[in-house]
Amino acid sequence: MASALQGSFQRVQFTPDLLPADLTGTLVYNQKDGSFLPRKGPLFANFVLADEINRAPAKVQSALLEAMQEKQVTIGDTSYALPAPFLVLATQNPIEQEGTYPLPEAQVDRFMLKLKIDYPSPDEERAILDRMGGAQQPQASPVIELDQLAGARAAMHAIYVDDKIKDYAVRLVHATRRPREYRLDLEGLVQYGASPRATLCLVGAGRAHAFLRGRGFVTPEDIKAIGADVLRHRLILSFEAEAESVTQDEVIQRVFDAVEVP
């Protein structure tokens, strides 16, 4: 993606011995004049991949908080703006849990989407084999420049969102916090509902979904299409839900079924 957009890319392998300064950077002492100079870390890139993010302890994961929310990094007593656009992608191993650390709730909430990637279909796996099984690996070719991407983002933000759609997004998020008001039988299953960031992300992702389909307005179907990806990592279920093998996706489906569509 970075190659196609002609942006900078950094990959960070998260490990238990990683330090926050390994991401943000640190001050380096200059023996010539006795001053401290900033040495910027790998976060200073357009696209940052945090590979196996749950293998690093919470203090390292928390180094991403300021970067993902404020789009800046503080080294010493000076804050440095990150390049625009700035995007963090993270991966987690869904099987091997030994030696991993749970992500802090504040960190998880800063990710706009959480995608569940299952095994590929036979046709998809054959395509993977054809592309990656040879001696030469395929390389992405530049498609657009970052300035053009900024223009596309401006066009996306101009997509019309009716007040009824905004109210629909608010009701969906509110239903995860007060399920009884929507006659939802979720008592004891949801420990914490979605945050206000979920409302913002529902509308923002709905705009992007409409933009990719060439529409200048957002429909309830756009909200439904991205609803699970926006909400699944923001719902904290109780031990009772885990004991009954209730998943976030099941809770989200109940919420969408209960909340009236405009």
C-alpha positions in Angstrom: 0.0 0.0 0.0 2.8 2.4 0.8 4.4 1.7 -2.5 1.2 2.2 -4.4 0.6 5.6 -2.7 4.3 6.5 -2.8 4.5 7.0 0.9 7.1 5.9 3.5 6.7 2.6 5.4 8.1 1.2 8.6 7.6 -2.2 10.1 8.2 -2.8 13.8 8.4 -6.4 15.2 6.9 -6.2 18.7 8.8 -8.3 21.2 8.8 -8.5 25.1 12.2 -6.6 25.3 11.0 -3.7 23.2 11.2 -0.2 24.8 8.9 2.8 24.1 12.0 4.7 22.9 12.4 2.0 20.2 9.2 3.4 18.7 9.2 7.1 19.4 12.9 7.8 19.3 15.2 9.3 22.0 17.6 12.1 22.7 21.2 11.3 21.7 24.1 13.2 23.5 26.4 15.1 21.1 29.9 15.1 22.6 31.1 18.0 20.4 28.9 20.7 21.8 27.4 18.9 24.8 23.8 19.1 23.5 21.1 16.4 23.1 19.8 15.8 19.6 16.6 14.0 18.8 16.8 10.7 17.0 13.4 9.9 15.6 12.0 6.4 15.8 10.2 4.3 13.2 6.9 6.0 14.0 7.9 8.8 11.7 6.5 7.3 8.6 3.2 7.4 6.6 2.4 3.8 7.2 3.5 1.9 10.3 3.0 -1.9 10.7 3.0 -3.0 14.3 3.6 -6.7 13.8 2.3 -9.0 16.6 1.5 -6.0 18.7 0.4 -8.1 21.7 3.9 -9.6 22.2 5.1 -6.3 23.8 4.1 -5.2 27.3 1.5 -2.4 27.8 4.1 0.3 28.4 5.4 -0.2 24.8 1.9 -0.4 23.3 1.1 2.8 25.1 3.8 4.6 23.2 1.4 4.6 20.3 -1.3 6.5 22.2 -0.1 10.0 21.5 0.9 9.2 17.9 -2.4 7.7 17.0 -4.6 10.3 18.6 -2.6 13.6 18.3 -0.5 12.7 15.2 2.6 13.7 17.1 5.4 12.2 19.2 7.0 13.9 22.2 10.8 13.3 22.6 12.2 15.0 25.7 10.3 18.2 26.1 9.6 18.8 22.4 6.7 17.5 20.3 7.2 16.6 16.7 4.4 16.3 14.1 4.2 13.0 12.3 4.0 12.9 8.5 0.6 13.1 6.9 -1.1 10.8 6.2 -0.3 8.7 9.2 -1.7 5.2 9.6 -1.0 2.4 12.0 -1.8 -1.2 11.2 -1.3 -3.9 13.8 -1.5 -7.7 13.7 -2.2 -10.2 16.4 -1.7 -14.0 16.3 -5.2 -15.5 17.1 -3.8 -18.9 18.1 -0.6 -18.7 20.0 -1.2 -16.8 23.2 1.8 -17.8 25.3 4.0 -14.8 26.0 1.5 -12.2 24.9 0.0 -9.2 26.7 -3.5 -7.9 26.3 -3.8 -4.5 24.7 -4.9 -1.6 27.0 -8.5 -0.5 26.4 -7.3 3.0 25.5 -5.0 1.7 22.9 -7.6 -0.7 21.3 -10.1 2.2 21.1 -7.7 4.2 18.9 -7.9 1.6 16.1 -10.7 2.5 13.8 -11.3 -1.0 12.6 -10.6 -4.6 13.7 -10.7 -7.1 10.9 -11.1 -10.8 11.4 -9.1 -12.7 8.7 -10.1 -16.3 8.2 -8.5 -18.9 6.0 -8.5 -18.1 2.3 -10.9 -19.9 -0.1 -9.4 -22.5 -2.4 -9.4 -20.0 -5.3 -7.8 -17.3 -3.1 -5.2 -19.8 -1.9 -4.4 -20.8 -5.5 -3.9 -17.1 -6.3 -1.5 -16.8 -3.3 0.4 -19.8 -4.6 0.7 -18.4 -8.1 1.9 -15.0 -6.9 4.2 -15.9 -4.0 5.4 -19.4 -5.0 7.9 -18.2 -7.6 11.4 -17.0 -7.3 10.4 -13.3 -7.8 8.0 -11.7 -5.5 5.4 -9.3 -7.0 6.0 -5.6 -6.4 3.4 -2.9 -6.2 3.6 -0.1 -8.7 2.8 3.5 -7.8 -0.8 4.4 -8.5 -1.3 7.9 -7.0 0.6 10.4 -4.9 0.0 11.4 -1.3 -1.3 14.8 -2.5 -4.0 13.0 -4.5 -4.9 10.9 -1.5 -5.4 14.1 0.5 -7.8 15.3 -2.2 -9.7 12.0 -2.0 -10.0 12.3 1.8 -11.3 15.8 1.5 -13.9 14.6 -1.0 -14.9 11.8 1.4 -15.4 14.2 4.3 -17.7 16.2 2.0 -20.1 13.2 1.6 -23.5 14.1 3.1 -24.7 12.4 6.3 -28.3 13.0 7.1 -29.3 13.7 10.7 -31.3 10.5 10.8 -28.1 8.5 9.9 -26.3 10.4 12.7 -29.0 9.5 15.2 -28.9 5.9 14.0 -25.2 5.7 14.7 -25.7 7.3 18.2 -28.5 4.8 19.0 -26.4 1.8 18.0 -23.5 2.9 20.2 -25.9 3.8 23.1 -27.6 0.4 22.8 -24.3 -1.3 23.7 -24.2 0.8 26.9 -27.9 0.7 27.9 -29.2 -2.5 26.3 -32.3 -2.5 28.5 -33.6 0.7 26.9 -33.7 -1.1 23.6 -35.3 -4.3 25.0 -32.0 -6.2 24.4 -31.4 -9.3 26.5 -27.8 -8.6 27.2 -27.9 -8.3 30.9 -24.6 -9.6 32.4 -23.0 -10.1 29.0 -21.5 -6.6 28.2 -19.2 -5.2 30.9 -18.4 -2.0 29.0 -20.1 -0.6 25.9 -18.6 1.3 23.0 -17.0 4.6 23.5 -17.8 8.0 21.8 -15.0 7.2 19.3 -17.2 4.4 18.1 -19.8 6.9 17.0 -17.3 9.0 15.2 -15.8 5.9 13.5 -19.2 4.5 12.5 -20.0 7.7 10.6 -16.4 8.1 9.3 -16.2 4.6 8.0 -19.7 4.9 6.6 -18.6 7.9 4.6 -15.6 5.9 3.3 -17.9 3.0 2.4 -20.2 5.3 0.4 -17.2 7.0 -1.2 -15.8 3.7 -2.5 -19.2 2.9 -4.1 -19.4 6.3 -5.8 -22.2 7.7 -3.7 -22.4 11.2 -2.3 -24.5 10.3 0.7 -24.4 7.7 3.5 -27.2 5.1 3.9 -28.0 2.7 6.8 -26.5 -0.1 4.7 -23.2 1.7 4.8 -23.3 1.8 8.6 -24.3 -1.9 8.7 -21.6 -2.9 6.3 -18.8 -1.6 8.6 -20.6 -1.8 12.0 -19.0 -5.1 13.2 -15.5 -4.0 12.2 -15.9 -0.7 14.1 -17.5 -2.1 17.2 -16.1 -5.6 17.8 -12.9 -4.4 19.6 -14.7 -1.7 21.6 -17.1 -4.0 23.4 -15.7 -5.5 26.6 -17.7 -8.7 27.5 -18.1 -10.1 30.9 -16.8 -13.4 32.3 -20.4 -14.7 32.0 -20.4 -14.0 28.3 -17.1 -15.9 27.9 -18.5 -18.8 29.9 -21.5 -19.0 27.6 -19.2 -18.6 24.5 -20.9 -15.4 23.5 -18.8 -13.4 21.0 -18.6 -9.6 20.3 -20.0 -10.3 16.8 -23.1 -12.0 18.2 -23.7 -9.1 20.6 -23.3 -6.6 17.7 -25.8 -8.6 15.5 -28.3 -8.4 18.3 -27.8 -4.7 18.6 -28.3 -4.1 14.9 -31.4 -6.3 15.0 -32.9 -4.3 17.9 -32.2 -0.7 16.8 -34.7 0.7 14.4 -33.4 1.6 10.9 -34.3 5.1 9.7 
